[in-house]
Amino acid sequence: MTSRRGNDWMWADACEMVDRAERLHRQFFHITTTSATKPTWEPPVDVIETSREVMIIVALPGVEPGKVEVAIEGNVVRVAGSRAMPADYQRAAIHRLEIPYGRFERRIGLMWKRLTLTRRELANGCLTLVFAKPE
């Protein structure tokens, strides 16, 4: 026989996990404003270094390649663009909307100087930027 007290800890653990997942979601996809004061969302990024390259991987699921801008401003890489809300959503009753839509912008400060962009690819929902390090 399972006691009520035994089930209470399971419920508390489940609620804690949901809270943790929501905090992570807000951390990775939080809304901010740019210098132009337009609301934007910031996609999560990975920055990976090898002996010869620096790779930046930006999570942009559902973003079309033509909707992404990449600019190098000193030692900051700026990735910006937009993801359109599907037309079907405008005629639907939305019960939950967690995937961000609209304008996005992410500025990634790098500790390396004089990087050269050698490859740019948007595949499988991720933008990969590969930079050659100076010799």
Beta strands, then each sheet from edge to edge (+ up, - down):
strand 1: 31-33
strand 2: 39-41
strand 3: 45-49
strand 4: 53-59
strand 5: 68-73
strand 6: 76-83
strand 7: 102-109
strand 8: 116-123
strand 9: 126-132
sheet 1: 1+ 2-
sheet 2: 3+ 4- 9+ 8-
sheet 3: 5+ 6- 7+
end
